[in-house]
Amino acid sequence: MRAVVHAGAGGPDVLSIRDIGDPSPGPGQVRVRVRASALNRADILQRKGRYHAPPGWPADIPGLEYAGEIESVGAGASRWAAGDRVMGLVGGGAHAELLVVPEDEVLPVPAALDFPEAAAVPEAFLTAFDALTVRGHLQRGQRVLIHTVGSGVGTAAAQLAHAMGATVLGTSRTAEKLERARALGLDVGIDTSHGSFADRVGEPVHLVLDTLGAPAFADNVAVLAPLGRLVLLGFLGGSRGEIDLGPVLRKRLEIIGTVLRTRGPGERAALADAARTGLIPLLESGAVRPVIDRRLPMAAIAEAHRAMEGNGTFGKIVLEW
């Protein structure tokens, strides 16, 4: 099979496509013929040598999500059959033509989605779904602030929060991205190129989904209502800074950190189960949909990395074999 491989840490030029051996499914596993995969910030960091794959996943083949067809099944695997259209989230290795995964972590591709669209679903929508429902306990009528709302996770979270009946606020440094996000359910857009978001949120919010990290922490705490929740999804702006814990205590706030990549098989399977009942029906009905910035052939992997690092994308970059 062909796979994207990075030869050491560095810029996009360390990426190449090579022929490597085909993987075989073990007990309880399935082998997927990958038709499309999407690019994520974790792939950028891994290429730079700053975010290594978890144990058990390829160290030199990036890719966290896939869409394709079941090609074969291992001993004891009975949930899926050859030819089934599937998608899912993995700890690495999805930028390859073949991928072996546990059958309990696989999701069905809704009939309305083609493979590139389905490849744009797992990382963004599972992250957003988990952050809003399992971690953030968002309820109908509450207010949620979503940072970097034009990102893959941001566009997914805006749609899901809107479908849940919440008031959706979002930040971006680009007015154009905020305007495009309004079609996805964004109620209040905040352009952070003009300064802090804290004085433009208005009424306190019940939940913040944050990808910025330390620079936004104080303002996130400031805009949260009593008993509010801050779910930390990343730290694009940095992970270290001084904090005042006083408001956290006075308002009885919850600070929740979460990441999907390092979860064990049991946690990943549980999230897939929750998504089959809570997320897949929304995709099947069209209530939410993947947002794709561009589709590129897998051979253009270096170009895709440069595009993501340029921060001009809205939604996902999808790569097709």
CORJONOR-V666142 format. One record per residue. RES is the residue in one small letter. SS is DSSP state (@ for helix, = for strand, . for the rest). PSI is psi in whole degrees, -180 to 180 (NA if undefined). NEAR is the number of other ideal C-beta (glycine too) atoms within 12 Angstrom. Layout:
res=<RES:RES>
ss=<SS:SS>
psi=<PSI:PSI>
near=<NEAR:NEAR>
This chain:
res=<m:r:a:v:v:h:a:g:a:g:g:p:d:v:l:s:i:r:d:i:g:d:p:s:p:g:p:g:q:v:r:v:r:v:r:a:s:a:l:n:r:a:d:i:l:q:r:k:g:r:y:h:a:p:p:g:w:p:a:d:i:p:g:l:e:y:a:g:e:i:e:s:v:g:a:g:a:s:r:w:a:a:g:d:r:v:m:g:l:v:g:g:g:a:h:a:e:l:l:v:v:p:e:d:e:v:l:p:v:p:a:a:l:d:f:p:e:a:a:a:v:p:e:a:f:l:t:a:f:d:a:l:t:v:r:g:h:l:q:r:g:q:r:v:l:i:h:t:v:g:s:g:v:g:t:a:a:a:q:l:a:h:a:m:g:a:t:v:l:g:t:s:r:t:a:e:k:l:e:r:a:r:a:l:g:l:d:v:g:i:d:t:s:h:g:s:f:a:d:r:v:g:e:p:v:h:l:v:l:d:t:l:g:a:p:a:f:a:d:n:v:a:v:l:a:p:l:g:r:l:v:l:l:g:f:l:g:g:s:r:g:e:i:d:l:g:p:v:l:r:k:r:l:e:i:i:g:t:v:l:r:t:r:g:p:g:e:r:a:a:l:a:d:a:a:r:t:g:l:i:p:l:l:e:s:g:a:v:r:p:v:i:d:r:r:l:p:m:a:a:i:a:e:a:h:r:a:m:e:g:n:g:t:f:g:k:i:v:l:e:w>
ss=<.:=:=:=:=:=:.:.:.:.:.:@:@:@:=:=:=:=:=:.:.:.:.:.:.:.:.:.:=:=:=:=:=:=:=:=:=:=:.:.:@:@:@:@:@:@:@:.:.:.:.:.:.:.:.:.:.:.:.:.:.:.:.:.:=:=:=:=:=:=:=:=:=:.:.:.:.:.:.:.:.:.:.:.:=:=:=:=:=:.:.:.:.:.:.:=:.:=:=:=:=:=:@:@:@:=:=:=:.:.:.:.:.:.:@:@:@:@:@:.:.:@:@:@:@:@:@:@:@:@:@:@:@:@:@:.:.:.:.:.:.:.:=:=:=:=:.:.:.:.:.:@:@:@:@:@:@:@:@:@:@:@:@:.:.:.:=:=:=:=:=:=:.:.:@:@:@:@:@:@:@:@:@:@:.:.:.:=:=:=:=:@:@:@:.:.:.:@:@:@:.:.:.:.:=:=:=:=:=:=:.:.:.:@:@:@:@:@:@:@:@:@:@:=:=:=:=:=:=:=:=:=:.:.:.:.:.:.:.:.:.:.:.:.:.:@:@:@:@:@:.:.:.:=:=:=:=:.:.:.:.:.:.:.:@:@:@:@:@:@:@:@:@:@:@:@:@:@:.:@:@:@:@:@:@:.:.:.:.:.:.:=:=:=:=:=:=:@:@:@:@:@:@:@:@:@:@:@:@:.:.:.:.:.:.:=:=:=:=:=:.>
psi=<162:148:151:130:138:129:80:174:147:-158:-176:-22:-11:-8:139:165:126:160:127:174:150:137:154:138:136:-171:132:9:163:152:128:132:105:125:-30:152:165:160:144:161:-33:-34:-38:-48:-38:-42:-34:-2:19:1:91:151:145:159:138:-8:154:135:-22:6:111:-176:120:-7:155:162:139:-154:145:126:-40:164:150:177:131:-7:124:-5:-32:158:159:133:-15:137:125:165:167:178:137:170:-5:168:5:-13:53:159:-26:145:134:128:155:136:-27:-12:5:142:150:147:121:145:-30:-10:138:178:-43:-40:-43:-35:-21:1:-54:-56:-49:-50:-36:-40:-48:-43:-47:-44:-39:-41:-58:-47:-43:-14:43:136:155:137:-9:169:134:136:124:115:156:58:-16:-2:174:-49:-39:-45:-35:-45:-39:-44:-45:-43:-39:-44:-27:-4:21:161:125:120:146:151:152:156:4:120:-35:-41:-38:-40:-41:-33:-20:-32:-13:1:3:126:-39:117:135:115:107:1:-13:14:-169:149:-18:-39:5:5:-31:-130:149:154:157:-22:139:129:115:130:0:-38:-142:-45:-26:-5:-51:-43:-35:-47:-38:-36:-7:140:162:138:17:165:133:114:117:117:-15:-179:67:-29:-3:155:-3:141:168:140:151:113:-7:-52:-30:-42:-47:-38:2:51:157:127:116:122:143:145:143:-32:-35:6:148:172:-40:-43:-41:-40:-39:-40:-40:-40:-45:-37:-33:-33:-30:-22:-48:-41:-34:-37:-39:-36:-14:6:-32:157:150:144:120:125:-45:154:133:153:151:-28:-19:30:-39:-41:-40:-43:-43:-39:-43:-40:-20:-12:23:4:154:108:-155:150:121:138:133:142:NA>
near=<28:23:33:41:28:36:18:16:20:18:17:26:16:22:36:25:25:20:14:20:15:19:28:18:27:19:15:22:33:39:34:50:29:44:34:42:50:53:49:46:35:37:40:34:25:38:41:22:18:14:27:22:28:24:13:21:31:30:22:27:40:46:50:47:51:53:44:42:30:36:30:26:29:23:14:15:27:16:25:33:18:18:16:27:32:43:51:49:46:49:38:38:39:46:51:40:34:36:48:38:47:33:34:26:39:43:45:30:35:30:14:20:31:24:32:34:33:44:49:44:52:51:44:50:51:48:44:52:43:38:40:47:33:26:30:39:22:36:19:16:12:28:32:49:53:53:44:42:49:41:44:44:48:49:43:48:51:49:40:42:47:33:30:32:19:34:29:40:41:49:47:37:26:26:18:17:35:35:18:25:39:24:21:37:35:32:28:30:35:36:23:31:16:16:13:20:36:26:13:23:32:17:17:26:45:36:42:46:48:47:41:35:25:22:24:36:33:25:33:44:34:29:36:38:26:17:19:35:38:41:40:31:42:34:25:26:23:15:19:11:17:10:23:16:14:12:25:23:14:15:25:15:31:26:26:24:20:32:30:38:37:21:25:17:23:13:25:34:24:20:35:36:21:22:38:27:16:26:39:32:17:31:35:21:15:16:23:37:32:44:36:31:30:26:29:30:21:39:17:24:40:28:22:36:33:23:26:33:22:15:19:19:35:30:39:44:44:48:47:32:35>
